[in-house]
Amino acid sequence: MKTHLPIVRVFSLLSLFAVSACQRDLVSSVDIEPNKSAVDSLAGKQGPQGRFALSDTALWNAIKETDGIVVVGLKEVGSLRGMLRGKATIARQNWKLAARGFIQDHDLKLISIDSVRYPVVRMKPLTYAGLQRIRRLPFVDYVEPNMFKVALASGDGCSSGSSNGDDQYHDPIITLPSGDVVSATYGPGGMNVLNGWLLATGQGVTVGVTDTGLGSGNGEFDGGAFSSGQSSGRTLTNLQDSYPSCSHGTRISALATAPMNGLSTVGVAYKSNLISVKQADGEVSPGGQISAIVIDIAADSSRVVVMAWGFIPGYTPFSNLVSDAIDYHYYNRDVMFVGAAGTCPIGSSCPNMGSAVFPASKEEVLAVTAAGSDGTQPSNVYNYGSKSGITAYTGLATVGLIPGVLSIGGSSAATGFIGGAAALIRQRYPTLSARGVMDQLIQTSGSVCGAPLTWRESMVNVSAALGGPCILRFLGILTITDSLETQDYYSLVHKTGGMNAPMGIGGSGSYSAQWTMSPEQIVTDSVNGLISDSFGATYWQSRKSIRFRPAFDHLPYRSLVQMVVNDTQLGTSDPRSMSVLVCPSVTNCANTNRPYPGDPPPPPPMSASITGASSVPPSSTCNYFGAGQNGTEPYQFEWYVNGTLQSTSSTLSLSTPASGSLSIQLKVTDADSHFAWASANPPVDPEATCFDQLRAGFKRGPLLPLGRSH
């Protein structure tokens, strides 16, 4: 089922608080009257600057850049915070008392108060002095802009603010029985998702994604596609005012929840429900209050919320309201939050690369960061610093705004992927708390299985997190080594391909492999089975040592080596191929795209022929001459006339009848006992002349090889 809420333009999201159960009392002369004594009872002496890190001047400039409105958090006088662990510290009656005090200040315009979840008041400071006064009240927890600049966490997702970032996926894939494809070595195969699907698929769990919304054009989130194939029976709730021009949210949602229906690719939790809330449409966009609202909407109905975005370092360190919104759902509703540690925004100097950006920096959020294909940290990806976190590969197969299988990198890819993994755990262990899900992912990461990963050894292992086999990604790709080999028939040969050692990819551990070499080559060694590496880890391996055949013309050519690893339990396959340059010698090894030209052309087969007149005179004697071709001399001859053996020499002396025609057959046998037949059927013609007479020049007439047979 798919529902649309035709309400949320990015700059009118304030009206959504009613949808997210955050009812507001709009300020009016009837609702809240000025009450100076109430303010005085709360205020006492002037308080500190509040928790927001910007100076008065920087904050004043920041609010002027957006809509001029600030969010004021309230607290009890003397309290550390207005909200702690998702609970308000200020009494409800004091929320309105504070607002009544603010309304009497001519330098302030009160907009609204929150009377349900968060002790906040929204107002518009009309003067710089008014802003300064607000920040120093002792019952004010913080003052921050209503809107912040927020960056998507992937450097390749809508990097210019308008580009959709839809890059085609080109790396190795695994083709599932459904026809969908997933990333192989550095994707679901390498993070052990396929084996995890034997234990959980996300069914019954709802994932909330707060991002740029869902695009139309890839098919996975349109019509009934989301709930088709093996993903049938689930729901999609799409809260956005229009389709985005940026594919970031589409790709993140797909990594977590894309359906298994044979159309393109598959999300980790392909049977989970999805709530997509459009927060922005571009790489850098207003957030803050909007971010808190969409978190409320997503978390109200989800058990996992994915946030592949963060506040831009250097612009603002964090949002108190967003932090409180996360805490409210984490502590009161046990919602698990997954946040991107961050990818360096384009044009930024990337400060503080050693720590996650907000909100992933919160302890209530699982910080997710990215690793390259070798397990090391990419240069433009933030670490999660000293807090607990987890790593996933980047460059994953997904979908975007256009048809086809696309690619996404950065910590955004890791966040969407691990958000789907969290949904699998919440299905598998329904009583496990949000903190328990985080710990389960961290404690079963790659290092537990003994993987020699070089960065924090924290690669997610989905099967292990679900209580399944701790099978790591299998190391290696199709590799070729160079050496020289002497063969009997051909002299010196440049043998490209001493050992081929591809490994199985992910899966259950029950593997088989098929090799194809074009042309068929000489296999001198073949191994299939388990091996142990220098780290003590055990892997399945298929290895062949190949002696390549040179071309018959002794020129370089290209050979195609292909192999397919099959997981016999899961019914999946991982195809690999490599083009190999085969040279006749070290000195004759010019690069070429010429395919293998085949073996030398075979010699023509042995044949027999008859030479003589095409017609014969009546009652005469004519000679016919036999020959063998392409055989081994000497030849033997057998002449048959009308079925009767007449001669065993190479020449037949033929007595012709008075009329009619003749049937002449010749069998030629060579020294290797190979034989061939030839035949002729000359008619009797009074005008004809024998062949030997024609050759002597007595009469001109037709010449003949009369017959030839192979």
N, C-alpha and C positions, 0 to 999 in steps of 0.2 A: 504494500500500500504506500502511496506517495501523497504527501500533503504539502500545500504551499501556504505561507502566511504572507499576504500581500501588504507588508507594512514597513519593512526595514530599509529605508535609505540610511546610508552611513551617518548622515548628520541629523537624522530625526529619531535615532534609536532611544532617546530618553523616554519616549512614550511606551517603550516595551517593558518598563519596570512593572507595569500592571500585569503583563503577560507572565512575568517571571515571579509572581507572587510577592513583589516588593511594592506594596501599595504606598502611595504618597498622599500626604495632605497638602494640597496646593495652598500657598499663603494668600490670604485675603483678609479684608477688614473684619469679616464675620468670624473667620476661623481662628485667627491669631491676632490678638490686640497687643499694642505696646505695653510693656510692664517693666518699668525701670527697676522696681524693687526686686523682681525675680532675677534680673540680670545681676544686680548688685550682690544678691545672695550667692550666686554661682561664681562671680568673677573674683571677688576679693582683690588681691594684688595682681599686677600684670605678670603673666607667665613667660615661659621660654619661647623660643622660635618655633617649636614643634618638631615633628619627626622628618618633615620634608627637607632634603639636604640643600636646596637652592637658597641663595641669599634673597633678601626682600627684593632687591633690584632685579635679580635674575628671574625670580618668580613673577614679578610684575611684567617683565618683557615676555615671559613664556605665555602668560594668559592673554596678553594682547595679540600674540601670534595666532591664537585659536579663536574661541568664541567669547573670550572675556569673562567666562564664568569659572568660579573655583568651587571645589568640593571641600567642605569643612567637616572634619571628623570631630565628634564630641566625646568627652569622657567625664567621669566624676573628678572633682578637684582632688588632687593627690594621687589619682590612679596612674599607673604606668602607661596604660593604653585604653582606648575606648572599647576595643574588642580584644579578648585574649582567648586563644584556642576555640574560636568560633562563637564566643559568647560575649554579649555586650556588658560592659562594666558600669555603664551609666543607667540610672533608673529611667524608665520610660517617661515619667512625668517631666523629667528634666530635659528631655529632647525638645519638647514644646516650650519649656521655659526659656531655653537658650534661643530658640527662634524668635520668641516674643521680644527678647532683648535686642536681637539683631535688627528687627524691623524699625526700631526707633532711630537707628543711625542713618543720617541723611547721606552718608558716603557709601551706603550699601543698598543693593536692591535684592531682596530675598526672593528666590525662585521657587524652592520647594524643600520639603523635609521628608526623610524616610522614617516612617513610623512602624516598620515591621521588622526588618532584618538588621540594617546597619545604622548606627547612630551618626548620621551625616545630614548636613544642611547644604543646599546649593544656593549660591548667591553670586551677585556680580558686583565686585568692588568698583565704585565709580572714581575713586581717587587712590593714589599711592598711599596716602596717610591712612585711609580706611583699611587697606590691606595690611599695613603695619599693625594697626590696632587689633585686628582679628587674630593675628599670629601670636600675640602676647597675652591672650586671655588664658587663665589657668584651666578652664574647662574645655579648651580647644586642644584636641589631640594632634591634628595636622591640618595644613592648608595646601592644596595642590590644584593644578589646572584641571579643568573638567575634561580636557583632551590632552593626550600625549602623542608624541611620534613613536610609532611602533614599526619594527622591521620584521619582514618574514625571515625565517632563520636560514633559508637556502640562498646562497649567492647566485644560483642559476635559475631562480624562479621569479619571473617578471622583474629582472634586474634593473630595467630602465623605467619601471613604473607603468609601462604600456605593453611591452613585449610579453607574449604569453609563455615564452620559455619552453616551448614544446620541442625538445630535442629527441630525435629518433634513437631507439635503443639498438645497440650493435653488438653487445658482448654475448658470451655463450649463454644458451638458454636450456631449460628443461621443458620438454613438451609433456603435458599431463594427458592422461587418457581422455579427458574432456575436450582436448584440443587447445586449451589455454596454455600460455607459456609463462614461465617465471625465470628470474635470474638464477643462474646455475652456481658457479663457484663462489661468487661474492653476493649471493642473494639468499632466497629461501633454502636453496640446496646447501649453501655454506653455513647457514645458521640453523640447520636441522629442523626446519619447519615441516617437511614432508612426513617425517616420522611422527612429529607432534600431532599431525592431523589424524592419526590413528586413535588419539586420545581425546581431542577436543577440536571443535570448529568455530566456537564462539556463539553457538545457538543459545538463544534466550538472553544474551547479554547485549546491552545497548552501548554503542560508542558515540560520544559527542565530539565533533570536530569544529573548533572555532577558527575560521580562516577566511579565505576569499570566496567561499561558496563553491557551488558545483556548476561545471560547464556543460553545454549541450553539444554534441558532435562526436563524442567518443562512444556513445551508446550504452555505456555501463550504468549510467544514472538516469536514463531516459525511459519513459514508458514502463514496461514490465520487466526490463532487462535485469534490474537490480535483484529482483526476486524470481529469477528463472534458473533453469538447470538444477544443479545440486545446491543452489542458494535459495530455492523456493521456500515460501512460508515466512519471510521476514519483512520488516517494514523500513521505509525510508521517509524521514521527515526533513523537508528542505525549506529552511527559513531564510528567504532572501527576496529582495525586491526585483532583481533582474539577473540575467546571466552575466557572469564576470568576463572581463577581458583578460584576466590573469588566470593561469592554469594551476597556480600553487595549491589552492584548496582542493581542487579536483584530484590532483596527483597524491596529496597527503591522504585524502579519503580513500582513494583507490588502494594505496599501499596497505591500509588497515582493513578495508572491507569490500574491495572489488569482488563481484560475484564469480563463481565458478560455473560458467555457462558456455564456454567455447568461443566467446567473442574476441577476447584479447588476453588479458592477464588476470591474476587472482590475488586478492588481499589475504593477509595472514588470517584474519577472522572472517572467512567468506560466508558464514551463516549468521553473523551478528547483525543486529539492527543498527541503523545509522541516523543520528541527528546532526545535520550540517547547518551551522549558523554563520551567515555571512557577516564578517566583522569589518572588512575593508575590501578594496579592489585595487591592489597595486602593492609595490614593494614597501613604500613608506606611506603611512596613512594615519589619521587621527585615531587614538585609542583611549586609554585611561578609563574614563567613565563608560565608554562604549565597550571596552574589553571586559569590564566588570559585569555589565549587563548580559553580554553574550555568554560569559561563563555561567551566570545564573541560569540562563535559558537552557544551555547544554547540560549543566550538572543536575538540574531539576529532574531530568528523566534518564540520566546515563549513569553507568557504573564506572566508566572510563572516559576521561576527557583529554583530548589531544590538543596541545598548544605548540604548534611549530612556528612560534614567533617569539619576539622578545623586545624589550625597550632598548632603544638605541643608546649604547654607552656614550657618555659625554653630554647627552641631552637631558636625561633624568635618570637617577639610579633605580627607581622603582615607583610603584603606585601603592599607597596605603590601602586605597579602596579595592584594588585588584587583589592585593594580598589578603585583605579581610574576606573577600568573596571566596577565594580559594579555601581559606581556613574554615569558613562557615560550612561548606559542603564536605570538606575533608573530615572535620571533627564531628559534625552533626549527622551527616548522611553517608559517611564512609565512601566517598567518591575518590577514585584514584586519578591523580593528575600526572600526565607525562609532558615534560617541557623540553624544548630544544636548548642545548647549551649555547648554541649560536654559531652562525657562519658570518665571517667578516663582511659587512655590507660594502657594496661597491662604492668606492670613493672615500671610505673611512680608513683611518690609520690603525684600526683594530687594537684599541687599548685593552689591557687586562685579559690577554689571551689565556691566562692560566685559570680563570674562574668563569663559571657559567653566568650568562646574562639573566636578568630577572624576566619572567618568574621562575625559570628553572633553578635559580639559585636558592629558592626556598626549600627548607627541609621537608615540607609537605608535598613537594613535587619531585618525581623521579627525573633527574637530569639525564638527558640522552645526548650523546655526542657521536661523531662519525669517525670511521676508520677507513683508510685506503685498502686496496686489494692485498697489501702485505701486512695488514693489521696495525700499521703505524698511523699517527695522527696527521691528517692533511694540514698543510701550512696555514690555511685560511679558516680552520675550524677551532672553535673555543673548546677548552677542556672544562670539566665540571669541577675542577679545583679540589678542595679537600673534602667536599661532601660526597656521599655515596652516589654512584651513578653507574651507567652501563653504556656499552658501545655496540653499534651495529654498522654493517658495511654501507657504503654509499654507491651511487650509480645503479640504482635498482630499476627494474622494469615496472612501468606503471602506465596510466592513461592521463590525458590532459584535455585540451579543448578541441583537438583534431583526432580523427580516427587513427588507429594503429597503436603499436606498443611503443611507449615513449620512455625517456630516462629522466631521473632526478637525482641530484647529489646533495652535498651539504648535510648539516645536522637535521634539516627538515625531513630528509628521507629516513634517517634513523629514527626520528620521533614517530612518524606515521607507522613505520614497521613495528616498533616496540609497543605502540599503542594497541595494534592488533594482537600482539603476543600477550599483552595484559588481559585482553578480553578472553583469550583462550584459557588463561589461568583462572579467571573469575568464573568461567563455566565449569572447569574441572574441579575447582575447590570453592564452592559457592559460599562457604562460611568464613573463608580467609579474608582478613581485613585488608584495607588499602595498603597499610604498611606491610602486612604479610605478603601481599603480591609483589611489592617492591623488593622485599628481602628474598623472596623466592627467585626472582629474576637475577638478582645480584649474586646470590649464593650458588647458583647453578651455572654461572657464566663460564667462559672458555677455560679459565685457569683451573677450575675444578677437574676438568677432563685432562689436564696435563698439556694443553696446547701451548706451544712456545710463542705466544703472541708478544709483541714487543711494546705495546702501549697499554699499560694498566691491566693487561690480561683479563679484560672484562667483556669479551665478545659474547653477545646473547646466544644461548643455546636453548631453543624453544622446546625441543623434546625433553631435555633434562629438566627444564623448569616445570614441565607437566608430569614429572615422575617417570618419564620414559627413558630409553637407552641414551647414555651420554655419548652419542656418536658425533665426532667432530666433522668439520669439513674435511674432505680428503685433499691432500696436498698435490700440487703438480698439474701440469697440462700436457698436451701432446708435445713431446720434445724430440728433437733430432740432434744427433751428434755426428761430427765429421771424422772420417778415418779413411785409410786406403785399404783396398782389398784386391788380391790377385785371384782371378778366376781362370778356369781351364780354357774356355772357349774364347773369351775376350781377354785381351792383355790387361794393362793397368787400368783400374776402374776407380773413379772418385766416388766412394760410397758415402752418400749423405744419409745418415740414419743408422747409427750403430745400435742405439737402444731407444725404444719408444716406451715411455713409462707414464701414461695417463692414469689418474686415480679415479675411483668412483666418487660421486658427488652426493654428499648427504644421504638421505634415505634410510632404509631399514638395516642395511648391512648384508642383504641377500642379493648379490650382484652376479651378472654375467656380462660378457663383452663380445662384440662382433667386430672383426677387422675386415676392411676392404681396401685393396691396393690396386690402383689402375696405372700401369698394367699389373697383373699378378706378379709378385716378387718372390724371391727365395727367402723363406723364414728359417733362420739357423737356430733360433732359440725362442721359446714361448713360455711365459709364466703367468698364471692366474691364481690369486689367492692373497693371503695375509702376509705382510712384511712388518718389520719393526724398524723405526728410524733411530737416530742417535739420541733422541730425547726420551726414548722408551715408549713412545706412542705406537700403536698398532694400526695399520691401514690396509685396506684392500687395494690390490694393484693388478693391472693387466700390462704385461710387458712383452714386446717382441723385438728380437734382433733381426734386422732385415738386410739382405744383400740385394742391392738394386741391379736390375738388368740394363746394360747399356743399349742404346739404339743400334740397329743393324748398320746404319750409315756412320756410326761413331761420332755423332754430333750431340751436344747437350740437349736435354728435353726436361719437361716438367712431369713429375709423377704425383698423383693425388693419393695421400694416405688418409683413410677415414676409420674412425672407430666409434662405436656406440656402447655406452655403459647402460645396462638395463637393471632396474631395481625390480626383482621378480615378485617381491611382496607388495610393493605399492603400485606396480604397473607403470612406472615412469621411466623415461629414457633421457640420456644426456649425449647428444651427438657432438663429435669433434672432428675436425679435418685440418690437414696441412698440405700445402703445395711444396714439393721437394724438388730442388734442382739436382739432376743427375748428370754427371759429366764423365766423358771417356777417360780423362786424365786430369792431373792437376793443372797442366799448362793449357788444356783445351776445355775451359770451363766458363764460357761466355754466358751471361745471364740471358734467359730466353723465356718466353711464354709458350713455346712450342710444345704441344702434347706429345706423348709417346707415339712415335711413328709406326710402331708395330714391328714384327719380325721381317727379315728379308723376304721379298716375294718368292713364293714357292716356284720351282721349275714347272714348265707346262707338262701335262701328263703325256705318257706314251701314246702314239697314234700310228695308224697304218694308212697307206694310200695306194690307189690303182691308177696307172697311166695307160691310156689306150684310146681307140676310136670310140666316139659316142654312139655310132651306128656302124654296122658291118655289112659287107656284100654277101649275097647268098652263095652257099656251097663254096666257101673259100677257107683259107687258113690265115688267121690274124694273130698277132702277138700282143700280149698284155704284160705290163711290167709292174712288179710290186716293190714297196719300200716301207721301212720302219723309221719313225722319228721319235726323238727324246727318250729312247730306251738305251740299254747297254748292249753293244755289239759283242759277238755276232748274232744276227737274227735268223730265225727259222721261219719257213713259209709253208702254208698249206692252202692250195687253190681248190675251190669247190665250184663245179659247174652244174647247175640244176640239181644241187644237193649231192653230187658225187665227187669224191676226191679225184682231181685230175693231175696235180703236179705238186712237188715239194721244193721246187727251185724258185728263184726270184722272178722267173719269166714263165708265163702260161702261153703255150701254142694252142690256139683255139680253132677247132673245125666248126664252121658255121653251118646251120641248116639251110634249107631252101627258102624257108619263110618263118615268120613268127618272131620271137624274142628269146633272149638268154638271161639266166640269173647267174651272176658271177660273184663269189664271195672269197675274201682273202683273210686268213688269220696269220698275224705276225707275232712271234714269241721271241723276247730278248733273252740275254744270258742270265738275267735274274728271275726268269720265269714269268715276267710281266707280259701280257699280250694285249693285242688290239685287233679289231676287225675293220675291214673296208668292203664295200660292195658296189656293183655296177649292174645295170640292166639294159644292155644295148639292143635295140630292135634291128631286124634284118631289113635292109633297104637296098634295092638294085642300084641306086645311085651312089651308095657309100663306097668309101675306100678305106682299107686297113691303115692303122696308125703308122706302121713302119714304112708303108708305101708313101704316105704323105711326107714322112720325115726324109725319104730319099728324093723327094721333089717331083714324083710322077704326076701327082694331082693335088691341087689345093683342096683342103677340106677341114672340118672341125678338129681341133686338138682337145685333149681331155686329160686332166686327172679325173677319172671317172668316179672315183669314190674315195672317201676318207672317213675313218671312224676312230674314236678314242677308246 
